[in-house]
């Protein structure tokens, strides 16, 4: 059977469900973002159940992006999620070199099916739950030309803002770190731990501390707002991660752009990083804003 290393997983985007994407993308655009692609109707894959409405945006970094997906959605399972949860962080997407083999591998290792494997005109893909219930989308590009465009690596604005990844709140951090290492071939870059708190910084095999600094953080619920959400909903995708050369300027820019305050910049006692939290416009989901942080390449290679 194919193993995780053979599947070449690469972090790609976080998807946000929102019914007013044209309105709610503007705080992002004012906050140093740019649109990389818009897909709708026959431009993208179409089923008999609706149509696509996808807006992709990037900021400063080369790889990781956000996708705003709007109703009427293409699939029944998407509409069911929208009915139950409304606006929110829906899934994290990974690109692979073999989607069919990936689905077989994930289902054999504790994932559960949400959307079966399907071949679309431009990519093959499927959706599963990870062992704690968070959605994972897997894509394999199959068209010679089609790709979601990427920006060059160029921190944006005077504050030097970059979108670099996402964080997830876990019921069992150690178990989920082991699963993502073994099943998705992620590597651990750094671990912060004290008492009951644990933050594990991970990335894919394409990690580069300068040009492609995509991070995937697994942690327990540490902040009060995380504990409240965890108690109500269970393990979840908790935040988009941004970094800035000047956190205070990025914070001020975000408030001007239309983001709202969750917690002002302060030093995290566990990681030592200057961190702030904001609510973004598509349902008030949380943004984590930190100072520039780039675990060394040799740590990643040794993990």
N, C-alpha and C positions, 0 to 999 in steps of 0.2 A: 504493500500500500504506500502511496505517496506520503512523505512526511512534511512537516511544516516548513522546513528549510527549502524544500523543492518548490514551494508555492509562491515565494517571493512577495510576501505581503508588504504593502506600503500604505501608511496612513494617508487619507485623501481629504475627507471633509466631514463636518458635522452638519446634520440636517435639522432645520427648525420648521415646525408646522406653524403657519400663520395665514389668516384669511385676509390680511390687508398688506400684502408685500410691497405695493407701490408706495404706500404711506410710510411703512415702518422701515424700509431700507434707507430712508434719507438720513436718520441719525447716524447710521453706519457710514454713509457717503460723506457726511460732514466730519466724521471722525476718521478721516484719512484712508478710507477704503475705496476700492474701485470694483466695478463689475467685470468679471472675467467671462461670463457667458449667461445668456438667457435662452431657455428652451421652452417651447410650448407647442401643443398640437402636433401636426405632422412633422415639425422640425425634429422631434424626438420620438421615442417609442410610444405607440398608441395602442390601447386595447379597446374593446367594445364598451368599456365601463366608464369612460370619462376622458380626460386629457391631462397632459402634463402642464405644469406651470412652475418652472424651476428658475430661480435667480441665484447665480453663484457669485460670491464676492471674496476678494482677497485683500490683504493689507500687509505690505512690507516684506513678508516672507515669500519664499519661492513655491512652497508646496501646499501646506494646509489651508483649506478654505472653509467658508460656511455656505450652506445652500438653504435658501428660503423656499419651501414648497407650499403651494396654496391649493385650496379646493378648486375643482370637485374631486381631485385625486383620481388615480387610474385603477385602483384595486380596492376590493371590499375590505381587506384587512387594514388598509390605510384609513378608510372612512370610519371603521370601527374604533381605531385608535383616536381619531379626531373627535368622535362622539364622546369617548370616555375621558379624554384628557384636554382637548382643545389646544391652544397655543402652547408649544413646549419644545424642548430638545427631544427629537424623535430617535435618531440613530447616528452612529459613527460609521463611515464608509471606508473600506479598505480596497485597494486595487491589488489583484493577483494575476499571476501568469496562467492560471488554469482554474476557472470557476467551477467546472464540473467536478474536478478532483477535490477542490476546496470544500464543496458541499459534502461530499462523501466523508472527507476527513473530519470536518467539524461535527457532523451528526454522529460519527463514531467516537467522538471525544467529549460528549456532554452537552453539545449545543442542541437546541430544539427548533424545528422548522416554523417559520412565520410565513414566508413566501417561497414556493418551490422554485427550483432551478428553471430558468427560462432563457431562451435565445431571442434577443432583440436585434433589430437591424444594425445597431452600432456597438453593442456589447452583450455579453452573457452575464447573468447575475441571479442573486437570490438574497433572502433575508432570513436570519436565525436569531434566536435568543441566546445570549451567553448563559452560563450556569446560574447566574443571579437574575436573569430576566431582562437585561438591557438588549436593545436591538443592535445587531451588526449587519450591515449590508456589505456584500462582496460583489465587485465588478471585475470583469476581464474585458478590456477593449478588444474588439474583433474587426473593426473597420480600419482600413489602412490610414485614413486621414483623421477620423473623429477623435478628438480629445477635449476634455475640459481644459481651457487655456490656463496657463500659470503666469504670474508675474515673475520678473527677475527678482533676485534678492536685493532689496533696497529699502531699508527702514524708512517709514513714511512720516512726513511732517517734521516740524522742528523738534518734537519730543522723541523721534526715532521709534515709532510704533510698529510692532509686528504681531500678527496672529500666528501662534505656533502650535496649538493643539487643544486638548480638552482634558478635563479631570472628571473622575467618576467616584462616587461614594459607594463603598462596598460593605456588605454584611460581614464578610470574612476576607480581609485584605490579603493575608498570606495565601489563602486558597486561590484567589483570583489572580494574584501575581504568578503563582505556579502555573495556572491554566493558560494565561496569556503568553508566558514564556514557552511552554511545551506545545501548545496548540496553534498559536499565532506567530511564534518565532520572535517575540519581542525580547529585547535585552534590558536588563536593569542598569540604569546609569548611576543612580544614587538613592540611598535610603536614609530618611530622617525618622528617628524613633525616640520617644520618651514616654514612659508610663504607658497609658492606654492609647496614645496617639501614634499613628504611623502614616507616613507619606512616602510612596515609592514612585520614583521618576523613571519612566521607561521610554523606549523608542523602538522603531523598526530598524532593519539592517541597512537602510539608506541614510541613517543619521550622520550628519556632519555638524560640528559645533558652530560653524560659520554659515555655510551656504544652505544647509537644509536641517534646521534645528527643530524638527517636529517632535513634540513631547506628548506623552500619554501618561497621566498621573492617576494612580489608584491610591485611595486613602479612606480612612474612617471619617465619619461626620465629626468635625471639630468645631465649626462655628455654630452658633445658636440657630441660624436660619437653615443650616444643613441638617441639624438634628430634628428640627420641626418637619422638614420635608421628608427625611428618612422615616420618621415615625408614621407619617401619613401614607407614603407611597412605597416604602422599601428602597432597595438599592437603585441608584439612578445616575444618569449623566448630569453632572452637577454644574459644570461651567465651561465656557470657552476660555482659553488661556491666551492672554496678550502679554507682551513684554515691551518695555520702553527704556530708552537711554535716560529719559527724564520722567520718572513716574509722576511727579507732582504736576508737571506741565501736561502730560497725557491725561491725568485725572481732570484737570481744569478744562481741557479740550473736550473730553467726553461729556462733562456736565453741560457745556455750551452746546454740544451737538445734539443733546436730547436724551442721553443716558441719565439714569437717576442713581442717587447715592444709596448704597447698602452699608458700606463701611469705608471710611476715609483711609488714606494711606497710613500704614503703621508697620513697624518691624514685626514679622512673624517670629515668635519666640522659639519655634521648633526649627524652621529652616534658616532663620537669620536674614531672609529676604524682605525687602520693603514691598508690601502687598496691599492692594486695595480691592474692594468688591463693588461692582456696579450692577444695576438691572438694565437689561437691554429692552428695546421697544416691542419685540414680538412676544408679548405675554409676560414681560418682567423676569425673564430667565437671567441667571447670574453670569456675570463676566468676572474673571479673576485677572487683575492687572498686577504684574510684578516688575521689578527691576530686571535688567538684562542678566540672564542666567544661562550659561552654556557649559554643561558638564564636559569634561575633557574627552577627546576621542579615544584615548587609550583606555579610559574606564569603560567606555561602550564596547570596545573591542574585546576586553577581558571578561565581560559579563557573560 
